[in-house]
């Protein structure tokens, strides 16, 4: 296995039943796939759900606002105003990678309606961008402390298959990396276009808190038990 192979975690590896749901969870800038692995056990999901969690690693790339230092990132950031001058090539490339991972789960027999695109910060941006354009109906999209990049193309590029897909958005009220306003702007845009957005905010910065983990657990349980 190469160092860039995704980390794969089963909620119950000893369960003889076939896995019938998957969550593909993308990390934030400068982290790697291991970043959100510890959260799986904290979700305390019911035994009835046998989920495969997939945590891919972003490629190493120079990040302009960090003086060109190479780190794991789903796309480049050239300005402190993160919604300015999107790295379209990087966003499209990472979106295609996420789509390929999803297609691999389809090939293994997991229905698209039981696959969740999830991500934090940059990873959440890719989850939103790719999920809203994916050709098959997903179980849901989870976007944490993030925003939708390349917003101007959404209306023309959005897939009809995911017009009614539940979207979980969460943000820290004191986020000094991805300001709350970017998340709120994305929520407003999506709601204006008729998407089903469930919004949560918390008294935290650019991070994840226990209250949020509990809300994620409730949401995952709901969207994966109704299909």
GROMACS elastic network, one bead per residue, 0.5 to 0.9 nm:
[ bonds ]
;  ai    aj funct       b0    kb
    1     4     6  0.81384   500
    1     5     6  0.63986   500
    2     5     6  0.54325   500
    3     6     6  0.83586   500
    3    57     6  0.88200   500
    4     7     6  0.88016   500
    4    56     6  0.75097   500
    4    57     6  0.59919   500
    4    58     6  0.81979   500
    4    59     6  0.80016   500
    5     8     6  0.89747   500
    5    55     6  0.89783   500
    5    56     6  0.68146   500
    5    57     6  0.73279   500
    6    33     6  0.67964   500
    6    54     6  0.62898   500
    6    55     6  0.52703   500
    6    57     6  0.61680   500
    7    33     6  0.63766   500
    7    34     6  0.70515   500
    7    37     6  0.82859   500
    7    53     6  0.81027   500
    7    54     6  0.58267   500
    7    56     6  0.62240   500
    7    57     6  0.82140   500
    8    37     6  0.89884   500
    8    52     6  0.68368   500
    8    53     6  0.57027   500
    8    55     6  0.63063   500
    8    56     6  0.84925   500
    9    12     6  0.86400   500
    9    13     6  0.79568   500
    9    37     6  0.78063   500
    9    40     6  0.84422   500
    9    51     6  0.83397   500
    9    52     6  0.58213   500
    9    53     6  0.50540   500
    9    54     6  0.65341   500
    9    55     6  0.82698   500
   10    13     6  0.51808   500
   10    14     6  0.88518   500
   10    19     6  0.82201   500
   10    50     6  0.71833   500
   10    51     6  0.58696   500
   10    53     6  0.61647   500
   10    54     6  0.88343   500
   11    15     6  0.88819   500
   11    40     6  0.75204   500
   11    41     6  0.77934   500
   11    45     6  0.81002   500
   11    47     6  0.83746   500
   11    49     6  0.79813   500
   11    50     6  0.59592   500
   11    51     6  0.55664   500
   11    52     6  0.66276   500
   11    53     6  0.76561   500
   12    15     6  0.54614   500
   12    47     6  0.78481   500
   12    49     6  0.88481   500
   12    50     6  0.63598   500
   12    51     6  0.78007   500
   12    52     6  0.89117   500
   13    16     6  0.81808   500
   13    50     6  0.86359   500
   14    17     6  0.88569   500
   15    18     6  0.79421   500
   15    19     6  0.87743   500
   15    50     6  0.77250   500
   16    19     6  0.89219   500
   17    20     6  0.85768   500
   17    50     6  0.76948   500
   18    50     6  0.77016   500
   19    22     6  0.78840   500
   19    49     6  0.84962   500
   19    50     6  0.53561   500
   19    51     6  0.59252   500
   19    52     6  0.65720   500
   19   109     6  0.87788   500
   19   110     6  0.75372   500
   20    49     6  0.80933   500
   20    50     6  0.64836   500
   20    51     6  0.66069   500
   20    52     6  0.80390   500
   20   109     6  0.76080   500
   20   110     6  0.53120   500
   20   111     6  0.74790   500
   20   114     6  0.70068   500
   20   115     6  0.88451   500
   21    49     6  0.76997   500
   21    50     6  0.66833   500
   21    52     6  0.62515   500
   21    53     6  0.86628   500
   21   105     6  0.88754   500
   21   110     6  0.60907   500
   21   111     6  0.75697   500
   21   112     6  0.86942   500
   21   113     6  0.85228   500
   21   115     6  0.57328   500
   21   116     6  0.81819   500
   21   224     6  0.75708   500
   22    50     6  0.86723   500
   22    51     6  0.53321   500
   22    53     6  0.57210   500
   22    54     6  0.73081   500
   22   102     6  0.86956   500
   22   105     6  0.75014   500
   22   110     6  0.74458   500
   22   114     6  0.64665   500
   22   116     6  0.62943   500
   22   117     6  0.87611   500
   23    51     6  0.72215   500
   23    52     6  0.63338   500
   23    54     6  0.61138   500
   23    55     6  0.85159   500
   23   114     6  0.84456   500
   23   115     6  0.57576   500
   23   117     6  0.61631   500
   23   118     6  0.68027   500
   24    52     6  0.83870   500
   24    53     6  0.60171   500
   24    55     6  0.61129   500
   24    56     6  0.77096   500
   24    98     6  0.78791   500
   24   101     6  0.78524   500
   24   102     6  0.76634   500
   24   115     6  0.76026   500
   24   116     6  0.62200   500
   24   117     6  0.52724   500
   24   118     6  0.58556   500
   24   119     6  0.79818   500
   24   127     6  0.87675   500
   25    33     6  0.81547   500
   25    36     6  0.78748   500
   25    53     6  0.72219   500
   25    54     6  0.61005   500
   25    55     6  0.51989   500
   25    56     6  0.72185   500
   25   116     6  0.82141   500
   25   117     6  0.64175   500
   25   119     6  0.50315   500
   25   120     6  0.79614   500
   25   123     6  0.75663   500
   25   124     6  0.83899   500
   25   127     6  0.81891   500
   25   142     6  0.86806   500
   26    32     6  0.84362   500
   26    33     6  0.69983   500
   26    36     6  0.85346   500
   26    54     6  0.85224   500
   26    55     6  0.61227   500
   26    56     6  0.62882   500
   26    57     6  0.75287   500
   26    58     6  0.79637   500
   26    74     6  0.88523   500
   26    98     6  0.87187   500
   26   117     6  0.82836   500
   26   118     6  0.62108   500
   26   120     6  0.64044   500
   26   121     6  0.87673   500
   26   122     6  0.79940   500
   26   124     6  0.67625   500
   26   126     6  0.79712   500
   26   127     6  0.74626   500
   27    30     6  0.84933   500
   27    31     6  0.62778   500
   27    32     6  0.60262   500
   27    33     6  0.60275   500
   27    34     6  0.82542   500
   27    35     6  0.65159   500
   27    36     6  0.71001   500
   27    55     6  0.76456   500
   27    56     6  0.78747   500
   27    57     6  0.75005   500
   27    58     6  0.77764   500
   27    73     6  0.86984   500
   27    74     6  0.88392   500
   27   118     6  0.89416   500
   27   119     6  0.58953   500
   27   120     6  0.54707   500
   27   121     6  0.73437   500
   27   122     6  0.71830   500
   27   123     6  0.50573   500
   27   124     6  0.78210   500
   28    31     6  0.57513   500
   28    32     6  0.75268   500
   28    35     6  0.84844   500
   28    58     6  0.87264   500
   28    72     6  0.84447   500
   28    73     6  0.71861   500
   28    74     6  0.80692   500
   28   119     6  0.75218   500
   28   120     6  0.53889   500
   28   121     6  0.50828   500
   28   122     6  0.50039   500
   28   123     6  0.52644   500
   28   124     6  0.78262   500
   29    32     6  0.81330   500
   29    58     6  0.83815   500
   29    71     6  0.76098   500
   29    72     6  0.61492   500
   29    74     6  0.71886   500
   29    75     6  0.86307   500
   29   120     6  0.89399   500
   29   121     6  0.73411   500
   29   122     6  0.60261   500
   29   123     6  0.77523   500
   30    58     6  0.88168   500
   30    60     6  0.88793   500
   30    70     6  0.88880   500
   30    71     6  0.53711   500
   30    73     6  0.61446   500
   31    34     6  0.79193   500
   31    35     6  0.63291   500
   31    57     6  0.83439   500
   31    58     6  0.84684   500
   31    71     6  0.81597   500
   31    72     6  0.64111   500
   31    73     6  0.80035   500
   32    35     6  0.58037   500
   32    36     6  0.87342   500
   32    55     6  0.83238   500
   32    56     6  0.75758   500
   32    57     6  0.51311   500
   32    58     6  0.67206   500
   32    72     6  0.67052   500
   32    73     6  0.87226   500
   33    36     6  0.69716   500
   33    37     6  0.75087   500
   33    54     6  0.84567   500
   33    56     6  0.50807   500
   33    58     6  0.77600   500
   34    37     6  0.52938   500
   34    38     6  0.79566   500
   34    55     6  0.69447   500
   34    56     6  0.85313   500
   34    57     6  0.82722   500
   35    38     6  0.74515   500
   35    39     6  0.87033   500
   35    55     6  0.85341   500
   36    39     6  0.54951   500
   36    40     6  0.74280   500
   36    55     6  0.77449   500
   37    40     6  0.58531   500
   37    41     6  0.81898   500
   37    53     6  0.84487   500
   37    55     6  0.74825   500
   38    41     6  0.62200   500
   38    42     6  0.71806   500
   39    42     6  0.50042   500
   39    43     6  0.63621   500
   39   213     6  0.75931   500
   40    43     6  0.53402   500
   40    44     6  0.75061   500
   40    45     6  0.84832   500
   40    53     6  0.80532   500
   41    44     6  0.58770   500
   41    45     6  0.81561   500
   42    45     6  0.84408   500
   42   210     6  0.85640   500
   42   213     6  0.72783   500
   42   214     6  0.82822   500
   42   217     6  0.86645   500
   43   213     6  0.62436   500
   43   214     6  0.65310   500
   43   216     6  0.74274   500
   43   217     6  0.51187   500
   43   218     6  0.86204   500
   44    47     6  0.88644   500
   44   214     6  0.86460   500
   44   217     6  0.71359   500
   45    48     6  0.83365   500
   45    49     6  0.70001   500
   45   217     6  0.64546   500
   45   218     6  0.84197   500
   45   220     6  0.82726   500
   45   221     6  0.68517   500
   46    49     6  0.58195   500
   46    50     6  0.86109   500
   46   221     6  0.75974   500
   47    50     6  0.69279   500
   48   225     6  0.89293   500
   49   221     6  0.79634   500
   49   224     6  0.77613   500
   49   225     6  0.79646   500
   54   101     6  0.87470   500
   56    98     6  0.86685   500
   56   101     6  0.88575   500
   57    60     6  0.89829   500
   57    72     6  0.73515   500
   57    73     6  0.85954   500
   57    74     6  0.88790   500
   58    61     6  0.87895   500
   58    71     6  0.87974   500
   58    72     6  0.51403   500
   58    73     6  0.52856   500
   58    74     6  0.53813   500
   58    75     6  0.87669   500
   58    94     6  0.79272   500
   58   123     6  0.87357   500
   59    71     6  0.78073   500
   59    72     6  0.52318   500
   59    73     6  0.61222   500
   59    74     6  0.68295   500
   59    75     6  0.89439   500
   59    94     6  0.89205   500
   60    70     6  0.58483   500
   60    73     6  0.62922   500
   60    74     6  0.85866   500
   61    68     6  0.83855   500
   61    69     6  0.78337   500
   61    71     6  0.55815   500
   61    72     6  0.62025   500
   61    73     6  0.63289   500
   61    74     6  0.83689   500
   61    75     6  0.78080   500
   61    76     6  0.74785   500
   62    66     6  0.80371   500
   62    67     6  0.81274   500
   62    69     6  0.50736   500
   62    71     6  0.64125   500
   62    72     6  0.85587   500
   62    73     6  0.83826   500
   62    76     6  0.70856   500
   63    66     6  0.54324   500
   63    67     6  0.68044   500
   63    69     6  0.57203   500
   63    70     6  0.62042   500
   63    71     6  0.70940   500
   63    72     6  0.89348   500
   63    73     6  0.77240   500
   63    75     6  0.80470   500
   63    76     6  0.51633   500
   63    77     6  0.60026   500
   63    78     6  0.73414   500
   64    67     6  0.53623   500
   64    69     6  0.74292   500
   64    76     6  0.65538   500
   64    77     6  0.59111   500
   64    78     6  0.50323   500
   64    79     6  0.78840   500
   65    68     6  0.68635   500
   65    69     6  0.86333   500
   65    76     6  0.84349   500
   65    77     6  0.61436   500
   65    78     6  0.53519   500
   65    79     6  0.62029   500
   65    80     6  0.72978   500
   66    69     6  0.56454   500
   66    70     6  0.85019   500
   66    77     6  0.86350   500
   66    78     6  0.88173   500
   70    73     6  0.86130   500
   72    75     6  0.89030   500
   73    76     6  0.69291   500
   73   122     6  0.74793   500
   73   123     6  0.85316   500
   74    90     6  0.65083   500
   74    91     6  0.67360   500
   74    93     6  0.83079   500
   74    94     6  0.57591   500
   74    95     6  0.87127   500
   74   122     6  0.64505   500
   74   123     6  0.68391   500
   74   126     6  0.75585   500
   75    86     6  0.86331   500
   75    87     6  0.61229   500
   75    88     6  0.81419   500
   75    89     6  0.78708   500
   75    91     6  0.55883   500
   75    92     6  0.88766   500
   75    93     6  0.84052   500
   75    94     6  0.73908   500
   75   122     6  0.77189   500
   76    86     6  0.80738   500
   76    87     6  0.57497   500
   76    90     6  0.67018   500
   76    91     6  0.85078   500
   77    80     6  0.78232   500
   77    81     6  0.89194   500
   77    82     6  0.67160   500
   77    84     6  0.89006   500
   77    85     6  0.82263   500
   77    86     6  0.74081   500
   77    87     6  0.69226   500
   78    81     6  0.83868   500
   78    82     6  0.77385   500
   78    84     6  0.81397   500
   78    85     6  0.71467   500
   78    86     6  0.81018   500
   78    87     6  0.80828   500
   79    82     6  0.59306   500
   79    83     6  0.83804   500
   79    84     6  0.67586   500
   79    85     6  0.76051   500
   80    83     6  0.86264   500
   80    84     6  0.83388   500
   80   177     6  0.85862   500
   81    84     6  0.55295   500
   81    85     6  0.86486   500
   81   178     6  0.89025   500
   82    85     6  0.78164   500
   82    86     6  0.76702   500
   82   149     6  0.87212   500
   82   177     6  0.89707   500
   82   178     6  0.74482   500
   82   182     6  0.86831   500
   83    86     6  0.65276   500
   83   147     6  0.81796   500
   83   148     6  0.84053   500
   83   149     6  0.65706   500
   83   150     6  0.81324   500
   83   182     6  0.77932   500
   85    88     6  0.83870   500
   85   150     6  0.89329   500
   86    89     6  0.87101   500
   86    90     6  0.87754   500
   86    91     6  0.79720   500
   86   149     6  0.66945   500
   86   150     6  0.64597   500
   87    90     6  0.54769   500
   87    91     6  0.61466   500
   87    92     6  0.86337   500
   87   149     6  0.89547   500
   87   150     6  0.88265   500
   88    91     6  0.51204   500
   88    92     6  0.60341   500
   88    93     6  0.84277   500
   88   149     6  0.87000   500
   88   150     6  0.73912   500
   89    92     6  0.52967   500
   89    93     6  0.60443   500
   89    94     6  0.86381   500
   90    93     6  0.50457   500
   90    94     6  0.61064   500
   90    95     6  0.83898   500
   91    94     6  0.53126   500
   91    95     6  0.59861   500
   91    96     6  0.85785   500
   91   125     6  0.86072   500
   91   126     6  0.67104   500
   91   129     6  0.80951   500
   91   130     6  0.89699   500
   91   149     6  0.80859   500
   91   150     6  0.86634   500
   92    95     6  0.50046   500
   92    96     6  0.61617   500
   92    97     6  0.87091   500
   92   126     6  0.85820   500
   92   129     6  0.86114   500
   92   130     6  0.82996   500
   93    96     6  0.52114   500
   93    97     6  0.64485   500
   93    98     6  0.89250   500
   94    98     6  0.63280   500
   94    99     6  0.86125   500
   94   126     6  0.68585   500
   94   130     6  0.85863   500
   95    98     6  0.51593   500
   95    99     6  0.62093   500
   95   100     6  0.86759   500
   95   126     6  0.58077   500
   95   127     6  0.75427   500
   95   129     6  0.69695   500
   95   130     6  0.50396   500
   95   131     6  0.85257   500
   96   100     6  0.61661   500
   96   101     6  0.86937   500
   96   130     6  0.75392   500
   97   100     6  0.50956   500
   97   101     6  0.63557   500
   97   102     6  0.87352   500
   98   101     6  0.51191   500
   98   102     6  0.63085   500
   98   103     6  0.86571   500
   98   117     6  0.82550   500
   98   126     6  0.80153   500
   98   127     6  0.77512   500
   98   130     6  0.72050   500
   98   131     6  0.89145   500
   99   102     6  0.50587   500
   99   103     6  0.61430   500
   99   104     6  0.86668   500
   99   130     6  0.69759   500
   99   131     6  0.82962   500
   99   134     6  0.72553   500
  100   104     6  0.62248   500
  100   105     6  0.87977   500
  101   104     6  0.51107   500
  101   105     6  0.66077   500
  101   106     6  0.89136   500
  102   105     6  0.51431   500
  102   106     6  0.64190   500
  102   107     6  0.87545   500
  102   112     6  0.78928   500
  102   115     6  0.75093   500
  102   117     6  0.85103   500
  103   107     6  0.62404   500
  103   108     6  0.87035   500
  103   112     6  0.86388   500
  104   107     6  0.50351   500
  104   108     6  0.63867   500
  104   109     6  0.89514   500
  105   109     6  0.65733   500
  105   110     6  0.56241   500
  105   111     6  0.79510   500
  105   112     6  0.82390   500
  105   115     6  0.81596   500
  106   109     6  0.52185   500
  106   111     6  0.58909   500
  106   112     6  0.65036   500
  106   115     6  0.88226   500
  107   110     6  0.73483   500
  110   113     6  0.83771   500
  110   114     6  0.67019   500
  110   115     6  0.74166   500
  111   114     6  0.54259   500
  111   115     6  0.69366   500
  111   138     6  0.84551   500
  111   139     6  0.89356   500
  112   115     6  0.51885   500
  112   116     6  0.83355   500
  112   136     6  0.62318   500
  112   137     6  0.59334   500
  112   138     6  0.50066   500
  112   139     6  0.66830   500
  113   116     6  0.80434   500
  113   136     6  0.79892   500
  113   137     6  0.56577   500
  113   140     6  0.77684   500
  113   224     6  0.83882   500
  113   227     6  0.71228   500
  114   138     6  0.65968   500
  114   140     6  0.81421   500
  114   223     6  0.83473   500
  114   224     6  0.62781   500
  114   227     6  0.73596   500
  115   137     6  0.89556   500
  115   138     6  0.56703   500
  115   139     6  0.52166   500
  115   140     6  0.70912   500
  115   141     6  0.89180   500
  115   224     6  0.85998   500
  116   131     6  0.87959   500
  116   138     6  0.63727   500
  116   139     6  0.54166   500
  116   141     6  0.56577   500
  116   142     6  0.72606   500
  116   220     6  0.85883   500
  116   224     6  0.89763   500
  117   124     6  0.84738   500
  117   126     6  0.89134   500
  117   127     6  0.53311   500
  117   128     6  0.77545   500
  117   130     6  0.83482   500
  117   131     6  0.64738   500
  117   138     6  0.78748   500
  117   139     6  0.83092   500
  117   140     6  0.65644   500
  117   142     6  0.61768   500
  117   143     6  0.83587   500
  118   123     6  0.74433   500
  118   124     6  0.61155   500
  118   126     6  0.86705   500
  118   127     6  0.55397   500
  118   128     6  0.81112   500
  118   140     6  0.83735   500
  118   141     6  0.57666   500
  118   143     6  0.59110   500
  118   144     6  0.78852   500
  119   122     6  0.73747   500
  119   125     6  0.72140   500
  119   126     6  0.73706   500
  119   127     6  0.58093   500
  119   128     6  0.84115   500
  119   141     6  0.86133   500
  119   142     6  0.63966   500
  119   143     6  0.54847   500
  119   144     6  0.61284   500
  119   145     6  0.87741   500
  119   146     6  0.84489   500
  120   125     6  0.76681   500
  120   127     6  0.87377   500
  120   142     6  0.85203   500
  120   143     6  0.62742   500
  120   145     6  0.59693   500
  120   146     6  0.65786   500
  120   207     6  0.87572   500
  121   124     6  0.50888   500
  121   125     6  0.63774   500
  121   126     6  0.88787   500
  121   143     6  0.77425   500
  121   144     6  0.61774   500
  121   145     6  0.51222   500
  121   147     6  0.76285   500
  121   177     6  0.88228   500
  121   178     6  0.72702   500
  121   206     6  0.82991   500
  122   125     6  0.50366   500
  122   126     6  0.64818   500
  122   127     6  0.87160   500
  122   145     6  0.87264   500
  122   146     6  0.67308   500
  122   147     6  0.83578   500
  123   126     6  0.52035   500
  123   127     6  0.62015   500
  123   128     6  0.87300   500
  123   143     6  0.80590   500
  123   144     6  0.84791   500
  123   146     6  0.81111   500
  124   128     6  0.61543   500
  124   129     6  0.84714   500
  124   141     6  0.88272   500
  124   142     6  0.70963   500
  124   144     6  0.57718   500
  124   145     6  0.73576   500
  124   146     6  0.56336   500
  124   147     6  0.73158   500
  124   148     6  0.82508   500
  125   128     6  0.52703   500
  125   129     6  0.60767   500
  125   130     6  0.85131   500
  125   143     6  0.70136   500
  125   144     6  0.86560   500
  125   146     6  0.58186   500
  125   147     6  0.55446   500
  125   148     6  0.53078   500
  125   149     6  0.62805   500
  126   130     6  0.58167   500
  126   131     6  0.79920   500
  126   143     6  0.89054   500
  126   148     6  0.79459   500
  126   149     6  0.80143   500
  127   130     6  0.54191   500
  127   131     6  0.56168   500
  127   132     6  0.83031   500
  127   141     6  0.67257   500
  127   142     6  0.72790   500
  127   143     6  0.67601   500
  127   148     6  0.89788   500
  128   131     6  0.51693   500
  128   132     6  0.59887   500
  128   133     6  0.85466   500
  128   141     6  0.66357   500
  128   142     6  0.77331   500
  128   143     6  0.66029   500
  128   147     6  0.79751   500
  128   148     6  0.61711   500
  128   149     6  0.83963   500
  128   167     6  0.86564   500
  129   132     6  0.57815   500
  129   133     6  0.66814   500
  129   134     6  0.88937   500
  129   148     6  0.63165   500
  129   149     6  0.67830   500
  129   150     6  0.79680   500
  129   151     6  0.86419   500
  129   154     6  0.82493   500
  130   133     6  0.52642   500
  130   134     6  0.59496   500
  131   134     6  0.51144   500
  131   135     6  0.86782   500
  131   137     6  0.89547   500
  131   138     6  0.75210   500
  131   140     6  0.83318   500
  131   141     6  0.65584   500
  131   158     6  0.89108   500
  131   159     6  0.86772   500
  131   162     6  0.74004   500
  132   135     6  0.86517   500
  132   141     6  0.84415   500
  132   154     6  0.79335   500
  132   157     6  0.84001   500
  132   158     6  0.55228   500
  132   159     6  0.61518   500
  132   160     6  0.86004   500
  132   161     6  0.85029   500
  132   162     6  0.58795   500
  132   163     6  0.74398   500
  132   165     6  0.85275   500
  133   136     6  0.89240   500
  133   154     6  0.80563   500
  133   157     6  0.62837   500
  133   160     6  0.82720   500
  133   161     6  0.84536   500
  133   162     6  0.74792   500
  134   137     6  0.74497   500
  134   138     6  0.80073   500
  134   158     6  0.78900   500
  134   159     6  0.60161   500
  134   160     6  0.88855   500
  134   161     6  0.74461   500
  134   162     6  0.71651   500
  135   138     6  0.89513   500
  135   158     6  0.89759   500
  135   159     6  0.57928   500
  135   160     6  0.77061   500
  135   161     6  0.60082   500
  135   162     6  0.77155   500
  136   159     6  0.81583   500
  136   160     6  0.88071   500
  136   161     6  0.55540   500
  136   162     6  0.71840   500
  137   140     6  0.85618   500
  137   159     6  0.88515   500
  137   160     6  0.85203   500
  137   162     6  0.51691   500
  137   163     6  0.85471   500
  137   164     6  0.85443   500
  137   165     6  0.70630   500
  138   141     6  0.76213   500
  138   161     6  0.80107   500
  138   162     6  0.66136   500
  138   165     6  0.64815   500
  138   166     6  0.87354   500
  139   165     6  0.65894   500
  139   166     6  0.72989   500
  139   223     6  0.64448   500
  139   224     6  0.69341   500
  139   227     6  0.80591   500
  140   162     6  0.86918   500
  140   165     6  0.54958   500
  140   167     6  0.57933   500
  140   168     6  0.77075   500
  140   220     6  0.84428   500
  140   223     6  0.70131   500
  140   224     6  0.87546   500
  141   165     6  0.73342   500
  141   166     6  0.64935   500
  141   168     6  0.62363   500
  141   169     6  0.84613   500
  142   166     6  0.85780   500
  142   167     6  0.58552   500
  142   169     6  0.61272   500
  142   170     6  0.83558   500
  142   216     6  0.84185   500
  143   146     6  0.62082   500
  143   147     6  0.77751   500
  143   167     6  0.74915   500
  143   168     6  0.60673   500
  143   170     6  0.66665   500
  143   171     6  0.88204   500
  144   147     6  0.85332   500
  144   168     6  0.79307   500
  144   169     6  0.57152   500
  144   171     6  0.61158   500
  144   183     6  0.89209   500
  144   207     6  0.88779   500
  144   208     6  0.83412   500
  145   169     6  0.76207   500
  145   170     6  0.58790   500
  145   172     6  0.66361   500
  145   175     6  0.78799   500
  145   177     6  0.89486   500
  145   178     6  0.66255   500
  145   179     6  0.84071   500
  145   180     6  0.77441   500
  145   183     6  0.69954   500
  145   206     6  0.65997   500
  145   207     6  0.75669   500
  145   208     6  0.85550   500
  146   169     6  0.81004   500
  146   170     6  0.80641   500
  146   171     6  0.72710   500
  146   178     6  0.63478   500
  146   179     6  0.85466   500
  146   180     6  0.84057   500
  146   182     6  0.72366   500
  146   183     6  0.57675   500
  146   186     6  0.86743   500
  147   178     6  0.79468   500
  147   182     6  0.56275   500
  147   184     6  0.82130   500
  147   185     6  0.78359   500
  147   186     6  0.56606   500
  147   187     6  0.83699   500
  148   151     6  0.61272   500
  148   182     6  0.83028   500
  148   183     6  0.79570   500
  148   185     6  0.88287   500
  148   186     6  0.58465   500
  148   187     6  0.89427   500
  149   152     6  0.85724   500
  149   186     6  0.89547   500
  150   153     6  0.60934   500
  150   154     6  0.73680   500
  151   154     6  0.54776   500
  151   155     6  0.83210   500
  151   186     6  0.83888   500
  151   189     6  0.84868   500
  152   155     6  0.73973   500
  152   156     6  0.85618   500
  153   156     6  0.56904   500
  153   157     6  0.59383   500
  153   158     6  0.81280   500
  154   157     6  0.51040   500
  154   158     6  0.53380   500
  155   158     6  0.56860   500
  155   193     6  0.78546   500
  156   159     6  0.87891   500
  158   161     6  0.86254   500
  158   162     6  0.78427   500
  158   163     6  0.78059   500
  159   162     6  0.58425   500
  159   163     6  0.69187   500
  160   163     6  0.52905   500
  160   164     6  0.83818   500
  161   164     6  0.76028   500
  161   165     6  0.80796   500
  162   166     6  0.85963   500
  162   195     6  0.87120   500
  163   166     6  0.88611   500
  163   193     6  0.87957   500
  163   194     6  0.74187   500
  163   195     6  0.60529   500
  163   196     6  0.82287   500
  164   167     6  0.89310   500
  164   194     6  0.80089   500
  164   195     6  0.60803   500
  164   196     6  0.63254   500
  165   195     6  0.73568   500
  165   196     6  0.67200   500
  165   197     6  0.88792   500
  166   195     6  0.76425   500
  166   196     6  0.52846   500
  166   197     6  0.63494   500
  166   198     6  0.75580   500
  166   223     6  0.77601   500
  167   195     6  0.77053   500
  167   196     6  0.59909   500
  167   198     6  0.60490   500
  167   199     6  0.84478   500
  168   196     6  0.86365   500
  168   197     6  0.60192   500
  168   199     6  0.62831   500
  168   200     6  0.79711   500
  168   216     6  0.80169   500
  168   219     6  0.76519   500
  169   183     6  0.78510   500
  169   187     6  0.77950   500
  169   197     6  0.69046   500
  169   198     6  0.60623   500
  169   200     6  0.62499   500
  169   201     6  0.84491   500
  170   183     6  0.80521   500
  170   198     6  0.83436   500
  170   199     6  0.58109   500
  170   201     6  0.54620   500
  170   202     6  0.78147   500
  170   212     6  0.75293   500
  171   174     6  0.86843   500
  171   175     6  0.75061   500
  171   178     6  0.88136   500
  171   179     6  0.87003   500
  171   180     6  0.63357   500
  171   183     6  0.68882   500
  171   184     6  0.88186   500
  171   199     6  0.82700   500
  171   200     6  0.65295   500
  171   202     6  0.64467   500
  171   203     6  0.89472   500
  171   204     6  0.82363   500
  171   205     6  0.82626   500
  171   206     6  0.77920   500
  171   207     6  0.84981   500
  171   208     6  0.86325   500
  172   175     6  0.51655   500
  172   176     6  0.89765   500
  172   179     6  0.83675   500
  172   180     6  0.66483   500
  172   200     6  0.87123   500
  172   201     6  0.55745   500
  172   203     6  0.58908   500
  172   205     6  0.50086   500
  172   206     6  0.61111   500
  172   207     6  0.71692   500
  172   208     6  0.80467   500
  173   179     6  0.80888   500
  173   180     6  0.59449   500
  173   201     6  0.62260   500
  173   202     6  0.57562   500
  173   203     6  0.53799   500
  173   204     6  0.59532   500
  173   205     6  0.65674   500
  173   206     6  0.88122   500
  174   179     6  0.76237   500
  174   180     6  0.73529   500
  174   202     6  0.83642   500
  174   203     6  0.65695   500
  174   204     6  0.54767   500
  174   206     6  0.74018   500
  175   178     6  0.59234   500
  175   179     6  0.52551   500
  175   180     6  0.61916   500
  175   204     6  0.68421   500
  175   207     6  0.79848   500
  176   179     6  0.55759   500
  176   180     6  0.83031   500
  176   205     6  0.65297   500
  176   206     6  0.66342   500
  177   205     6  0.81464   500
  177   206     6  0.62256   500
  178   181     6  0.82267   500
  178   182     6  0.67930   500
  178   183     6  0.79102   500
  178   206     6  0.71334   500
  179   182     6  0.57269   500
  179   183     6  0.73237   500
  179   206     6  0.86829   500
  180   183     6  0.52748   500
  180   184     6  0.62675   500
  180   185     6  0.86451   500
  180   201     6  0.87219   500
  181   185     6  0.59856   500
  181   186     6  0.85333   500
  182   185     6  0.51075   500
  182   186     6  0.62626   500
  182   187     6  0.86466   500
  183   186     6  0.51164   500
  183   187     6  0.61831   500
  183   188     6  0.86801   500
  184   188     6  0.61595   500
  184   189     6  0.85852   500
  184   199     6  0.88290   500
  185   188     6  0.51314   500
  185   189     6  0.61776   500
  185   190     6  0.86424   500
  186   189     6  0.50822   500
  186   190     6  0.61268   500
  186   191     6  0.85100   500
  187   190     6  0.52454   500
  187   191     6  0.60807   500
  187   192     6  0.84946   500
  187   195     6  0.89855   500
  187   197     6  0.68191   500
  187   198     6  0.87882   500
  187   199     6  0.76218   500
  188   191     6  0.51902   500
  188   192     6  0.60230   500
  188   193     6  0.86533   500
  189   192     6  0.51370   500
  189   193     6  0.64173   500
  189   194     6  0.88647   500
  189   195     6  0.88791   500
  190   193     6  0.51412   500
  190   194     6  0.63918   500
  190   195     6  0.53007   500
  190   196     6  0.78419   500
  190   197     6  0.72926   500
  191   195     6  0.51067   500
  191   196     6  0.67658   500
  191   197     6  0.66986   500
  192   195     6  0.75197   500
  194   197     6  0.89458   500
  200   212     6  0.78932   500
  200   215     6  0.83808   500
  201   204     6  0.85469   500
  201   212     6  0.83047   500
  202   205     6  0.84249   500
  202   208     6  0.89478   500
  202   209     6  0.79248   500
  202   211     6  0.79309   500
  202   212     6  0.74855   500
  203   209     6  0.89096   500
  204   207     6  0.68320   500
  204   208     6  0.77001   500
  204   209     6  0.73783   500
  205   208     6  0.81992   500
  208   211     6  0.85046   500
  208   212     6  0.64902   500
  208   213     6  0.73190   500
  209   212     6  0.52787   500
  209   213     6  0.63711   500
  209   214     6  0.88456   500
  210   214     6  0.62303   500
  210   215     6  0.86356   500
  211   214     6  0.51615   500
  211   215     6  0.63323   500
  211   216     6  0.87104   500
  212   216     6  0.61102   500
  212   217     6  0.85386   500
  213   216     6  0.50165   500
  213   217     6  0.61541   500
  213   218     6  0.87025   500
  214   217     6  0.50465   500
  214   218     6  0.63106   500
  214   219     6  0.86731   500
  215   218     6  0.51225   500
  215   219     6  0.61579   500
  215   220     6  0.85904   500
  216   219     6  0.50830   500
  216   220     6  0.60223   500
  216   221     6  0.84172   500
  217   220     6  0.52361   500
  217   221     6  0.60492   500
  217   222     6  0.85399   500
  218   221     6  0.51862   500
  218   222     6  0.61754   500
  218   223     6  0.87762   500
  219   222     6  0.50921   500
  219   223     6  0.61670   500
  219   224     6  0.84362   500
  220   223     6  0.53381   500
  220   224     6  0.59049   500
  220   225     6  0.82989   500
  221   224     6  0.54350   500
  221   225     6  0.60024   500
  221   226     6  0.86037   500
  222   225     6  0.54209   500
  222   226     6  0.62627   500
  223   226     6  0.55880   500
  223   227     6  0.71345   500
  224   227     6  0.60648   500
